[in-house]
């Protein structure tokens, strides 16, 4: 059914979620290379006008556009935990590749593997299962998502399957050093400024087990950092002694708050964020909510994390 849909489609739009990471855009870029072999008309779409410059090393990065083509007759989404993450609404057949536990199977066809450490792993399995050749550009794109979502193979979710895929992709042409350099080795001045300010103003709760960071419009304006760059502090905070969870709440321009939560073993981030209409992975999750009292919000989340720790 899926192959029939792809074969019959004349203009396929590959969708990376808003503010894409290497997993979402890497998956889309890998599929772009595959569809080129089929001589398909393809658009690589992302609703975000600006992309993280760290992703510029991905093949086909320059092809990404925030303009959705009017003559499209098929969509394929990557790493979108909900339909809203697409950033676009169209009544078209949709193939949904993802690994989020919160995914509600919104596609016409769904390839959801919640055991996969990245969506690129789901896409990789699709290629392998269907005997589709993976060239060098596809290998690099898939490997980038694997490196990013596994935190450079430091995530608790890494297993034999993870390293088997990595081994195969490197053999097919993925450049490990290139991925690590761009994803982890290059930081802007703005990101370093924001990190210093966020760490200085960090608050600790639960006897140091929870680190909380606030990002408001003033911090973003003063440092020049993006929200994505600010998120880097969350993972680093988990490396601090005694810290088991790190929370960032971001002031949204149109009102409300965006939450990002990172946790270590024993604390289900997705379960907590699902209570606020969000979702994600067991150790990485987020939500967007309307909330006037941030202090009460942090207090509520703190209580939920404390319960998870018991």
C-alpha positions in Angstrom: 0.0 0.0 0.0 2.7 2.5 0.9 4.8 1.7 -2.1 1.7 2.0 -4.3 1.0 5.5 -2.8 4.6 6.6 -3.4 4.6 5.2 -6.9 1.3 6.9 -7.9 2.2 10.3 -6.3 3.5 13.0 -8.6 4.7 15.6 -6.0 5.7 14.3 -2.6 6.4 16.7 0.3 8.8 15.5 3.0 8.1 17.2 6.3 10.5 17.9 9.1 8.9 19.1 12.3 9.0 22.7 13.4 12.4 23.7 14.8 13.9 20.4 13.5 16.7 18.5 15.0 19.1 16.2 13.2 16.7 13.3 13.7 13.8 14.9 12.0 15.7 16.6 9.2 18.1 13.7 8.8 15.2 11.3 8.3 13.7 13.7 5.7 17.0 14.1 3.9 17.6 10.4 3.7 14.2 9.9 2.2 14.9 12.7 -0.3 17.8 10.8 -1.6 15.7 7.7 -2.0 12.9 9.4 -3.8 15.4 11.0 -6.2 16.2 7.5 -7.5 12.5 7.2 -8.3 12.6 10.4 -10.4 9.9 12.0 -8.2 9.1 15.6 -7.8 10.0 16.4 -4.2 9.8 19.3 -1.8 11.7 19.3 1.5 9.4 21.3 3.8 9.8 22.7 7.3 7.4 25.3 8.7 10.2 27.1 10.5 11.7 30.0 8.5 15.1 29.6 10.3 16.9 26.3 10.9 19.6 25.4 13.3 23.0 26.2 11.6 24.4 23.1 13.1 22.4 21.1 10.6 24.0 22.6 7.5 26.2 19.5 7.0 23.2 17.4 6.2 22.8 16.5 2.5 20.1 18.6 0.8 20.0 21.1 3.7 19.9 23.9 1.1 16.7 22.4 -0.4 14.6 23.0 2.7 11.8 25.5 2.2 9.0 26.9 4.4 6.7 27.2 1.4 4.2 24.4 1.0 3.6 23.5 -2.7 0.0 23.8 -3.9 0.3 20.9 -6.3 1.4 18.3 -3.7 -0.5 15.1 -3.7 1.3 13.2 -0.9 3.0 14.0 2.4 5.6 12.1 4.5 6.3 13.3 8.0 9.3 12.5 10.2 9.7 12.6 14.0 6.4 14.4 14.5 4.9 13.2 17.8 1.6 14.8 16.9 -0.1 16.2 13.8 0.4 19.8 15.1 4.2 19.3 14.9 3.9 19.3 11.0 3.2 23.1 11.1 0.8 22.7 8.2 -2.7 21.3 7.6 -3.5 19.7 4.3 -6.1 17.1 3.4 -3.6 14.8 1.6 -2.5 11.1 2.1 0.2 11.1 4.8 2.9 8.6 5.7 4.0 9.0 9.3 7.5 7.9 10.4 8.1 8.4 14.1 9.4 6.8 17.4 7.5 8.9 20.0 5.4 7.1 22.5 2.9 9.9 22.3 2.3 9.5 18.6 -1.5 8.9 17.9 -1.1 7.3 14.5 -2.4 10.4 12.6 -1.1 9.2 9.2 -2.8 7.4 6.5 0.0 4.9 6.9 2.1 4.8 10.1 5.5 3.5 10.8 5.9 4.0 14.5 8.5 2.2 16.5 8.6 3.3 20.1 11.6 1.0 20.8 13.7 2.8 18.2 16.1 5.3 19.7 15.6 7.7 16.8 13.2 8.2 13.9 16.2 7.7 11.6 16.3 4.1 13.0 12.6 3.7 12.0 13.4 4.9 8.5 16.6 2.8 8.3 14.5 -0.3 9.2 12.0 0.6 6.4 14.8 0.8 3.9 16.4 -2.5 5.0 13.1 -4.4 5.2 12.2 -3.4 1.6 15.7 -4.1 0.2 16.3 -0.4 -0.6 20.0 0.5 -1.2 21.4 3.0 1.2 23.9 5.3 -0.5 26.5 7.6 1.2 24.2 10.6 1.6 21.4 8.5 3.0 23.9 6.9 5.5 25.2 10.2 6.7 21.6 11.6 7.1 20.5 8.5 9.1 23.6 8.5 11.2 23.2 12.1 12.1 19.8 11.4 13.6 21.2 8.4 15.5 24.0 10.4 17.0 21.7 13.3 17.9 18.9 11.4 19.6 21.3 9.0 21.4 23.2 11.9 22.8 26.3 10.7 21.0 25.6 7.1 22.2 25.3 8.2 25.9 21.6 7.7 26.2 20.3 4.9 28.4 18.3 3.7 25.4 21.4 2.6 23.5 21.6 -1.1 22.9 23.0 -3.7 20.5 20.5 -2.6 17.8 21.8 1.0 18.1 25.4 0.0 17.5 24.6 -2.5 14.8 22.9 0.3 12.8 25.8 2.6 13.5 28.3 0.0 12.3 26.4 -0.6 9.1 25.9 3.1 8.3 29.6 3.9 8.8 30.4 1.0 6.4 28.0 2.6 3.9 29.7 6.0 4.1 28.5 7.9 7.2 31.2 10.2 8.6 31.2 9.8 12.4 33.7 12.6 13.0 31.7 15.0 10.8 28.5 14.4 12.6 30.0 14.8 16.1 31.9 17.9 15.1 28.8 19.7 13.8 26.3 18.5 16.4 28.4 18.7 19.5 31.7 20.5 18.7 30.4 23.8 17.3 28.9 26.4 19.6 27.9 30.0 18.7 28.9 32.9 20.9 25.2 33.4 21.6 24.8 29.8 22.9 27.8 30.3 25.3 26.4 33.6 26.6 23.0 32.0 27.2 24.6 29.0 28.9 26.5 31.2 31.4 23.4 33.3 32.2 21.2 30.2 32.6 23.6 28.4 34.9 24.0 31.5 37.0 20.3 31.8 37.5 19.6 28.1 37.8 17.4 27.0 40.7 17.6 23.7 42.4 14.8 21.8 44.1 14.3 18.4 45.7 17.7 18.5 47.5 19.4 19.3 44.2 17.7 16.5 42.2 15.8 19.0 40.0 17.5 21.8 38.1 15.1 24.5 36.8 15.9 27.1 34.1 13.9 30.1 33.0 14.2 31.5 29.5 12.3 34.8 28.9 12.3 37.3 26.0 14.9 39.4 27.8 17.4 36.5 28.0 17.0 35.6 24.3 17.4 39.3 23.3 20.4 39.9 25.5 22.3 36.8 24.4 21.1 36.4 20.9 20.5 32.7 21.5 17.7 30.6 20.1 15.5 28.4 22.2 17.2 25.3 20.6 20.6 26.6 21.8 19.2 27.2 25.3 18.1 23.5 25.5 21.7 22.3 25.4 22.0 23.3 29.1 19.3 20.8 30.0 21.5 17.8 29.0 24.6 19.3 30.6 22.7 19.8 33.9 22.0 16.1 34.1 25.7 15.6 34.3 25.9 17.4 37.6 26.2 15.4 40.8 22.8 14.6 42.3 20.7 16.1 39.5 18.2 13.6 38.1 15.9 16.0 36.1 16.3 19.3 34.4 13.4 21.5 33.4 13.3 24.6 31.2 10.3 26.9 30.9 10.3 29.3 28.0 8.1 32.4 27.7 6.2 32.2 24.4 5.8 35.4 22.4 2.1 34.9 21.9 1.5 34.0 25.6 1.8 30.8 27.5 4.8 28.6 28.4 6.9 26.0 26.5 8.2 23.3 28.7 11.2 21.0 28.0 12.1 18.2 30.5 15.1 15.9 30.6 15.4 13.1 33.1 17.7 10.2 34.1 16.8 6.6 35.0 13.6 6.2 37.0 11.8 9.4 36.0 9.4 9.2 33.0 9.5 12.6 31.3 6.9 11.7 28.7 4.4 10.6 31.4 4.8 14.0 33.1 4.6 16.1 30.0 1.5 14.1 28.8 -0.3 15.5 31.8 0.1 19.0 30.2 -1.0 17.9 26.7 2.6 17.2 25.5 4.7 14.1 25.1 8.0 12.8 23.8 10.3 10.1 25.0 10.9 8.5 28.4 13.9 10.8 29.1 13.2 13.7 26.8 9.8 15.4 26.5 8.0 18.7 26.2 4.7 20.6 26.1 3.2 23.9 25.2 0.6 25.3 27.6 -1.3 28.4 28.6 -0.4 29.1 32.2 -0.3 32.5 34.0 1.4 31.4 37.2 4.8 29.9 36.4 5.7 29.5 40.0 2.7 27.2 40.6 3.4 25.4 37.4 7.0 24.6 38.5 5.7 23.6 41.9 3.2 21.1 40.3 5.9 19.6 38.1 8.3 19.3 41.0 5.7 17.3 42.9 5.2 15.0 40.0 9.0 14.4 39.6 9.2 13.8 43.4 6.5 11.1 43.1 8.4 9.5 40.2 11.5 9.4 42.3 9.9 7.4 45.1 
